[in-house]
Amino acid sequence: MSNPLLSPWKGPFELPPFAAITDADFAPAFNQGLAEARAAIAAIADSAEAPTFANVIDALELAEGTLDRVSGVFYNLAGADSTEAREALMRDLAPKMSAFSSEVTNNKALFAKVEALWQGREVLGLEPEQARVLDLYRQMFIRSGAQLEGDAAERLTAVKSRLAVLGTLFGQNVLAEERDWFMALDEADLEGLPEFVVASARAAGAEKGAGGPVVTLSRSLIVPFLQFSPRRALRQKAYEAWVARGANGNAQDNRAVAAEILALRDERAKLLGYASFADFKLEPEMAKTPAAVRDLLMRVWQPARAKALADAAVLEAMLQADGIAGPLEPWDWRYYSEKRRKAEHDLDEAALKPYLSLDAMIAAQFDVAHRLFRLDFTPLEVPLYHPDARAWEVSRDGEHIAVFIGDYFARGSKRSGAWCSAMRSQRKLGGQVTPIVVNVCNFAKGEPCLLSYDDARTLFHEFGHALHQMLSDVTYGFISGTSVARDFVELPSQLYEHWMEVPEVLETHARHWQTGAAMPAEMLKRLLDAGTYDQGFATVEFVASALVDLAFHEGAPPADPMQKQAEVLESLGMPRAIRMRHATPHFAHVFSGDGYSSGYYSYMWSEVMDADAFAAFEEVGNPFDPETAAKLERFILSAGGSEPPERLYTQFRGRMPGVEALLKGRGLLDAA
């Protein structure tokens, strides 16, 4: 029988034939994809023809077609619905894919052709997008070691291979820890929990086969448990298990893995001539230098810490009023903060959630996209990779734009967090290719699924990334969609969150899942008035993580990352009752690959822009202003990496913003 991954995909919109694909199909498909790619690369490098943009860059763009197609399916499934076979193949593929990448960038004949084109670029008559792509290809080769010779080149290849293996291992260890741990609850332990938490705990228990309700390490279950459970001992047990992921002294312990990753990253940077890994990693980003990152983070840290300490004093007084001597502990913060929010803002999350059903918030994100960009979303009845996933055709004025897949519920086979990816990215080279874009979340499953306000923001956030992919309009896949600087990529996602807080969006879509009644006006007002509530906590836990990440990569690699983490937090004066959002042993952003390594700050760098970007709509008095929306699509959402991000943002807004908009948006301006 033919391999469905390698046969033409003839279904609707050329979607992968998920129903026909088995785990056994992936390894031979990767082997063929790698073989085809190697042959294509060799043909480009060994050609006797004089190098042209068409026979080098265009050819490179199309050289890995089969490999890209197979990878797009496999890595999406491996993250969203892992199996033992998929995990084993990921471990096997990590060094193979790294070796192939090194083969390409170490190919001296190939790099010589790229360099010759770049040196003669002024006379090639390139379009602006082509010139940008050529610059980025040359940068990729050089930063991958193309100019190294002999032992240095060989060592860099070995380092990158080992890093690929370790990144895969780190992520799989975290997934195993999250999959295996749960805390059983008896009926008395459900006392004080809202019905939505009880329902989620029962659903999680059914999935685990536990015979009763449980708390798992899924954020959408453990956070509300910490918010509402009056049983302090259970909160402590759950919280300590949550923050101990990857540091339990078992086969999944990630502390030594993190130390080796940091040492190898430092060696990689030194081989390439950089003072530190942070210097290497930040060079192509908007921030450029570790000093610029530190300056931003510290400008935010001081007011955030002051606000958090003031809040901690209030919460500790509430703890003591309950007859507990104190001090306030990390497993107490969310519980007393929720009580305080209810008291000060008359805002009860248990009363709020019935107005934020998943289906209603999906309709809201689609409605906003329609009003801003004229996009229409039509449900598709097609086989997908899991029964929980669902799909829509995305069109505009009758023209097909993309397929969007949403996979929203937590399960043991899915890694934690929320993310956006593309099974197929947009490009025009070689014929118009429309994207297949996936949003993955980890919401607690329920009938119906009711979201917290933070969950709803996450939904909008990931859909902002999806729009960046779906509205991409470039020729070259190399710069398509979210293929932009890491500290620019969060701009579309964080910007889109603002529309969830537009009153008319909530008035239209935040309706009670049973009665259909709109959210009461006074509740809506209280919700929006409380928009900056507890931002001291949220900002401190984030900035602490970003500063630890930066410290790991800025100087000599620490032999003991946990000791280094402790030293950084002590030097900052980290409030006792707040922990890093992601402690080192489960800091997947930083250690499950290089994506956000020395780059976790980028959410905040982008937030400086997103606060200013939404102000462009506020300044014209219309959150759906067509002219501003058209500029946003033209210069941000459709442009991909076709120009440097500073230029794209300036074309949209006329200038670069300052940090004040961020502080104002988080309610920290008065504390600055």
C-alpha positions, 0 to 999 in steps of 0.5 A: 500500500502507498504511504498516505503521507507521500501520495497526493492529498486530494481531500478538501483544500489538500488537507492531510489524510489524517484518517489514513495516516498511521504512526508507522507511516512517518519514519519512511516518509521522513526518510524519503523526504530527507533523501529528496531534499539531499538530492535537491540541495546537491543539485543546487550546490554542484550545478555548473551554471553561474549562480542566479537568484532563481537557481539558488534561492528559489531552488532552495525554497522548493528543495524540501517540499516533501520534508516540509509536508511530512514535518508539518503533520508530524510535529503538530501531532507530536505536540498535540496528541503524542503516543509512545511511537511518536515520542520515540520517533521524535528522539530518533529524528532530533539528531537526524534533522540537526545533521541534515540542517548542518549538512546544508549550512556546512556545504561550502559550494552552496554557501559560496553561491549564496555569498556570490549573489549577496556580494553582487546584489546591487546589479541583480535587479531584485525586488525588495522581498527578494533582497530581504530573503537573500539577506536572511539566507546569508545570515542563516548560513553564517550564524549556522557556521558556514564560515567555520573550517576544520575542527571548529565546523565539526564541533559546531555540528556535534554541539547542535546535534546534541542540543537537538537531542536534549531539547526533545528530551527536556520537553518529553520529560515535562510532558511525562511529569504532567501526564503521570501526576494527579491528586485524587479528591474525595467528596469532602475535598470538593467543598467550596469549589464552584461547580465548574471546577468540580465538573472539570475535576470529575472529567479529569478523573474520568480521563485518568481512570481514577474512579473519582475527581482529581486535580491534574497539572493542567493550568486550566484545572490547577489554577482554579483549584488554587483560587477556590479551594479552602483546604490549604493543605491540598492547595500546598500539595497541588502547588508544590507538585506543579512547581516541581515538574522536572525536579523530582529526582526521577528519570524525568529530572531536567536539572542536569539536562538544563545545565548541559544545554546551557554549557553547549549553547555557550560553546556554540556562541563562542565557536561563532565568535560571540561573547555569550549566547545572549549576544549571539541570540539577540543580534538579529532581534529587535532588542539587539543586545542583552543590555537593551533587554535588561533595561526594559525588564528592570524599568518594568520590574521596579514598579511591578515589585512595589505593587506586588509587595503592597498587594502581598501585605493585604493578602497576608492580613486576610490570611491572618484574619482566617486564624493562620499566623502566616506568612503568606505562601505561594499556594495562598496567593491565588486563593486570597487574591480571588477573595479580594477581587470579589470583595473589592470589585464584586467580581466572582469568577464562578459567576463570570464563567457562565458568560464565557463559554468556549463556543461563544468566545470562538464566535467572538474571535471570528466576529472581530476578524470579520469586522476588521479584515472581512474574514468569514469562517465556515465549519468543515466536516472533515477527518482530523487527527483527534475527535476534539479538534475542529476545522473551519474554512477561512474565506474573504469575499468568496475567496479561499484564504486558509483552513483553521483548526482549533484543538482546545481541550487538555488531555494527557497526550498533549503538552501543556500551554497554548500555541499556534502552528502551521501544518502548511505555510502560505507562499506564492513561489511555485504556485499559490499555497494557502495555509493550514493553521492550528491553535492548540489550548489546554482548557478543562473539558466540560459540558459546556466548556466554560472559560476563565477570563484569562482562558478567553484572553489566551484564546484570543492571543493564539488566534492573533498568531493564527491571523498572522499566518492566515493573512500572510501574503508573501512569495517566499515561505522563508519569510511567511507568517510568523517567520519574524524576529522573536521579539516581534512575533508576539505583537499580533497575538497580544494586540488581538487580546485588546479586542476581547475587552472592547465592550461591544464585543463582550455585550454581543458574545458574552452571553449565559450559556443556558439562558442566552442572556447578555452579561449584566451591564454592571458585571461587564463594567466591573470586569473591565474596571478590574482589568489591571487587578493583580498585575503586580503578581502577573508582572513579577512572575513573568519578569522574574522568569525573563531575567533568569533566562537572560542571566543564564545566557548572558555570561559563563554558563552556570554549573548549577542552574538552580543555584543561579536561579536562586541567586538572581531571584535573591538579587532582585528581591523576589517577593516571598509569596510569588514564584517564577512563572516557569521554574528552570526544570520545566521552562519549556519556552527556553529549554525545549529548543532554542525558540525563546532561549535568551528571548523570553523577554520578547512577550514584554518587548512586543507588549510595548508595541501592542499597547501603542498599536491598539491606541491607533484605533482608540485615537480615531475613536473606533476599534474597528476603523477600516483604514487602521485595520487595513494598515495593520493587515498591510504592514504587520499581518500580511507582511511576514518577515519581508522587511525588518520589524522596526520598519514594518511597525513604523510604517503602521504607526509612524514611530516606535513606542515607549515603555509608558504605554505598557506600564499604563496598560498594566496599571503600573504607571503610578508605581513607576 
